[in-house]
Amino acid sequence: MKQEKWLLCPVCGNKTRLKLREDTVLEKFPLFCPKCKQETLINVRQMNISVIREPDAQTQSR
């Protein structure tokens, strides 16, 4: 039987509505947390979760 675990929110640490299996692969997945109402982009490979940090928009100077 494959190992399963709940996917935890990287912001608040609470359970989300998703479960991960050890063969799950996600790339640029928009994870929404129902508790803190935050959406975070994540990558998942072999039960390892990494958060994608996007740079903030820069204002253009003329």
DSSP file (Angstrom, degrees, kcal/mol; ACC not computed):
  #  RESIDUE AA STRUCTURE BP1 BP2  ACC     N-H-->O    O-->H-N    N-H-->O    O-->H-N    TCO  KAPPA ALPHA  PHI   PSI    X-CA   Y-CA   Z-CA
    1    1 A M              0   0    0      0, 0.0     2,-0.1     0, 0.0     0, 0.0   0.000 360.0 360.0 360.0 136.7    0.0    0.0    0.0
    2    2 A K        -     0   0    0      1,-0.1     2,-0.2    19,-0.0     0, 0.0  -0.451 360.0-108.5 -75.8 147.2    1.3    3.4   -0.9
    3    3 A Q        -     0   0    0     -2,-0.1    19,-1.3     2,-0.0     2,-0.3  -0.548  38.1-170.5 -75.6 138.8    1.9    6.0    1.8
    4    4 A E  E     +A   21   0A   0     -2,-0.2     2,-0.3    17,-0.2    17,-0.2  -0.952   9.7 171.1-128.4 149.0   -0.5    8.9    2.0
    5    5 A K  E     -A   20   0A   0     15,-2.1    15,-3.5    -2,-0.3     2,-0.2  -0.986  37.1 -98.7-152.2 156.4   -0.5   12.1    4.0
    6    6 A W  E     -A   19   0A   0     -2,-0.3     2,-0.6    13,-0.2    13,-0.2  -0.492  37.4-118.6 -74.0 142.4   -2.5   15.3    4.1
    7    7 A L  E     -     0   0A   0     11,-2.5     9,-2.2    -2,-0.2    11,-0.3  -0.734  32.3-148.7 -82.0 122.6   -1.1   18.3    2.3
    8    8 A L  E     -A   15   0A   0     -2,-0.6     7,-0.2     7,-0.2     6,-0.1  -0.684  19.6-105.6 -96.7 147.4   -0.5   21.0    4.9
    9    9 A C     >  -     0   0    0      5,-3.0     4,-1.5    -2,-0.3    -1,-0.1  -0.521  20.2-146.9 -68.3 128.9   -0.7   24.8    4.2
   10   10 A P  T  4 S+     0   0    0      0, 0.0    -1,-0.1     0, 0.0    41,-0.1   0.674  95.3  49.3 -72.0 -14.9    2.8   26.3    4.0
   11   11 A V  T  4 S+     0   0    0      3,-0.1    -2,-0.0    27,-0.1    -3,-0.0   0.933 131.2   8.2 -87.0 -54.7    1.4   29.6    5.5
   12   12 A C  T  4 S-     0   0    0      2,-0.1    -1,-0.0     0, 0.0    -4,-0.0   0.612  90.7-125.4-108.0 -14.9   -0.6   28.5    8.5
   13   13 A G     <  +     0   0    0     -4,-1.5     2,-0.1     1,-0.3     3,-0.1   0.505  62.7 132.8  85.7   3.6    0.2   24.8    8.8
   14   14 A N        -     0   0    0      1,-0.1    -5,-3.0    -6,-0.1    -1,-0.3  -0.440  64.4 -88.5 -85.9 163.1   -3.4   23.5    8.8
   15   15 A K  E     -A    8   0A   0     -7,-0.2    -7,-0.2    -2,-0.1    20,-0.2  -0.416  39.0-155.5 -68.4 141.8   -4.7   20.6    6.7
   16   16 A T  E     -     0   0A   0     -9,-2.2    17,-0.1     2,-0.3    -9,-0.1  -0.321  36.1 -94.2 -99.2-168.2   -6.0   21.5    3.2
   17   17 A R  E    S+     0   0A   0     15,-0.4     2,-0.3    -2,-0.1    -9,-0.1   0.272  95.7  89.6 -92.9  12.2   -8.5   19.4    1.3
   18   18 A L  E     -     0   0A   0    -11,-0.3   -11,-2.5     2,-0.0     2,-0.4  -0.844  57.6-155.4-115.8 147.1   -5.9   17.4   -0.6
   19   19 A K  E     -A    6   0A   0     -2,-0.3     2,-0.4   -13,-0.2   -13,-0.2  -0.922  12.8-145.9-114.2 144.6   -4.0   14.2    0.2
   20   20 A L  E     -A    5   0A   0    -15,-3.5   -15,-2.1    -2,-0.4     2,-0.3  -0.877   6.1-160.3-108.4 142.0   -0.7   13.3   -1.3
   21   21 A R  E >   -A    4   0A   0     -2,-0.4     3,-1.9   -17,-0.2    26,-0.4  -0.781  36.5-107.4-108.6 163.8    0.6    9.8   -2.2
   22   22 A E  T 3  S+     0   0    0    -19,-1.3    24,-0.2    -2,-0.3   -18,-0.1   0.698 120.4  51.3 -67.4 -17.1    4.3    9.0   -2.6
   23   23 A D  T 3  S+     0   0    0    -20,-0.2    -1,-0.3    23,-0.1     2,-0.3   0.290  83.3 121.1 -99.8  10.9    3.9    8.9   -6.4
   24   24 A T    <   -     0   0    0     -3,-1.9    22,-0.6    21,-0.0    23,-0.5  -0.552  39.8-172.8 -76.3 135.2    2.2   12.3   -6.6
   25   25 A V  E     +B   45   0B   0     -2,-0.3     2,-0.4    20,-0.2    20,-0.2  -0.991   6.1 175.0-129.7 123.4    3.9   14.9   -8.8
   26   26 A L  E     -B   44   0B   0     18,-2.3    18,-2.6    -2,-0.4     2,-0.4  -0.986   8.2-169.8-126.9 138.9    2.6   18.5   -8.9
   27   27 A E  E    S-     0   0B   0     -2,-0.4    16,-0.2    16,-0.2    -2,-0.0  -0.995  73.9 -11.2-130.6 128.5    4.2   21.4  -10.7
   28   28 A K  E    S+     0   0B   0     -2,-0.4    15,-0.2     1,-0.2    -1,-0.1   0.901  85.7 174.6  52.2  47.5    3.1   25.1  -10.3
   29   29 A F  E     -B   42   0B   0     13,-2.7    13,-2.2    -3,-0.1     2,-1.2  -0.732  31.9-134.2 -88.7 125.3    0.0   23.9   -8.4
   30   30 A P  E     -B   41   0B   0      0, 0.0     2,-0.5     0, 0.0    11,-0.2  -0.667  25.2-163.5 -81.4  97.9   -2.1   26.7   -6.9
   31   31 A L  E     -B   40   0B   0      9,-3.1     9,-2.7    -2,-1.2     2,-0.5  -0.720   0.8-160.4 -86.0 122.9   -2.8   25.4   -3.4
   32   32 A F  E     -B   39   0B   0     -2,-0.5   -15,-0.4     7,-0.2     7,-0.2  -0.894   5.2-150.6-106.0 132.0   -5.7   27.1   -1.6
   33   33 A C     >  -     0   0    0      5,-2.4     4,-1.4    -2,-0.5     5,-0.3  -0.894   3.1-159.0-100.8 121.9   -6.1   27.0    2.2
   34   34 A P  T  4 S+     0   0    0      0, 0.0    -1,-0.1     0, 0.0   -18,-0.1   0.718  90.0  53.1 -71.6 -18.9   -9.7   27.2    3.4
   35   35 A K  T  4 S+     0   0    0    -20,-0.2   -19,-0.0     1,-0.1   -20,-0.0   0.957 123.5  20.4 -80.8 -54.3   -8.5   28.3    6.9
   36   36 A C  T  4 S-     0   0    0      2,-0.1    -1,-0.1   -22,-0.0     3,-0.1   0.486  95.6-131.2 -96.8  -3.2   -6.3   31.3    6.1
   37   37 A K     <  +     0   0    0     -4,-1.4     2,-0.3     1,-0.2    -5,-0.0   0.780  58.8 139.6  60.0  30.4   -7.8   31.9    2.6
   38   38 A Q        -     0   0    0     -5,-0.3    -5,-2.4     2,-0.0     2,-0.5  -0.799  43.7-148.8-103.5 146.6   -4.3   32.1    1.0
   39   39 A E  E     -B   32   0B   0     -2,-0.3     2,-0.4    -7,-0.2    -7,-0.2  -0.973  19.6-178.4-114.3 130.0   -3.3   30.7   -2.3
   40   40 A T  E     -B   31   0B   0     -9,-2.7    -9,-3.1    -2,-0.5     2,-0.5  -0.979  25.8-128.5-130.1 137.5    0.3   29.5   -2.7
   41   41 A L  E     +B   30   0B   0     11,-0.5    11,-2.8    -2,-0.4     2,-0.3  -0.742  38.6 175.4 -84.3 130.0    2.1   28.0   -5.7
   42   42 A I  E     -BC  29  51B   0    -13,-2.2   -13,-2.7    -2,-0.5     2,-0.4  -0.913  27.4-148.7-133.2 159.2    3.8   24.8   -4.9
   43   43 A N  E     - C   0  50B   0      7,-2.6     7,-2.7    -2,-0.3     2,-0.4  -0.969  17.0-167.2-119.4 142.3    5.8   21.9   -6.4
   44   44 A V  E     +BC  26  49B   0    -18,-2.6   -18,-2.3    -2,-0.4     2,-0.3  -0.994  14.9 161.4-134.4 128.4    5.6   18.4   -5.0
   45   45 A R  E >  S-BC  25  48B   0      3,-1.8     3,-1.9    -2,-0.4   -20,-0.2  -0.962  74.2 -11.0-143.8 127.7    7.9   15.4   -5.9
   46   46 A Q  T 3  S-     0   0    0    -22,-0.6   -24,-0.1    -2,-0.3   -23,-0.1   0.888 128.0 -54.0  50.5  48.4    8.3   12.3   -3.8
   47   47 A M  T 3  S+     0   0    0    -23,-0.5     2,-0.5   -26,-0.4    -1,-0.3   0.548 109.9 126.0  66.9  10.1    6.3   13.8   -0.8
   48   48 A N  E <   -C   45   0B   0     -3,-1.9    -3,-1.8     2,-0.0     2,-0.5  -0.889  46.0-157.6-100.7 124.5    8.7   16.9   -0.8
   49   49 A I  E     -C   44   0B   0     -2,-0.5     2,-0.4    -5,-0.2    -5,-0.2  -0.868  10.8-176.9-105.8 129.6    6.8   20.2   -1.0
   50   50 A S  E     -C   43   0B   0     -7,-2.7    -7,-2.6    -2,-0.5     2,-0.4  -0.993  20.4-134.4-126.5 136.8    8.6   23.3   -2.2
   51   51 A V  E     -C   42   0B   0     -2,-0.4     2,-0.7    -9,-0.2    -9,-0.2  -0.704  14.8-136.0 -89.4 135.2    6.9   26.8   -2.3
   52   52 A I        -     0   0    0    -11,-2.8     2,-0.7    -2,-0.4   -11,-0.5  -0.821  16.2-157.9 -92.2 118.5    7.4   28.9   -5.4
   53   53 A R        -     0   0    0     -2,-0.7   -13,-0.0   -13,-0.1   -11,-0.0  -0.868   6.3-160.3 -99.2 116.6    8.2   32.4   -4.6
   54   54 A E        -     0   0    0     -2,-0.7     3,-0.1     1,-0.1     2,-0.1  -0.773  24.2-110.9 -95.6 140.1    7.3   34.8   -7.4
   55   55 A P        -     0   0    0      0, 0.0     3,-0.1     0, 0.0    -1,-0.1  -0.392  37.4-106.5 -67.0 145.3    8.9   38.2   -7.4
   56   56 A D        -     0   0    0      1,-0.1     2,-0.1    -2,-0.1     0, 0.0  -0.325  44.6 -88.6 -67.8 154.2    6.6   41.2   -6.7
   57   57 A A        -     0   0    0     -3,-0.1     2,-0.3     1,-0.1    -1,-0.1  -0.417  42.7-141.4 -66.0 136.5    5.6   43.4   -9.6
   58   58 A Q        -     0   0    0     -2,-0.1     2,-0.3    -3,-0.1    -1,-0.1  -0.776  13.0-121.1 -99.6 143.1    8.0   46.2  -10.2
   59   59 A T        -     0   0    0     -2,-0.3     2,-0.5     1,-0.0    -1,-0.0  -0.596  28.0-122.8 -79.8 145.8    6.9   49.7  -11.2
   60   60 A Q        -     0   0    0     -2,-0.3     2,-0.3     2,-0.0    -1,-0.0  -0.760  20.0-148.6 -92.4 131.9    8.4   50.9  -14.5
   61   61 A S              0   0    0     -2,-0.5     0, 0.0     1,-0.1     0, 0.0  -0.759 360.0 360.0 -96.2 146.1   10.3   54.2  -14.4
   62   62 A R              0   0    0     -2,-0.3    -1,-0.1     0, 0.0    -2,-0.0   0.404 360.0 360.0-106.2 360.0   10.3   56.5  -17.4
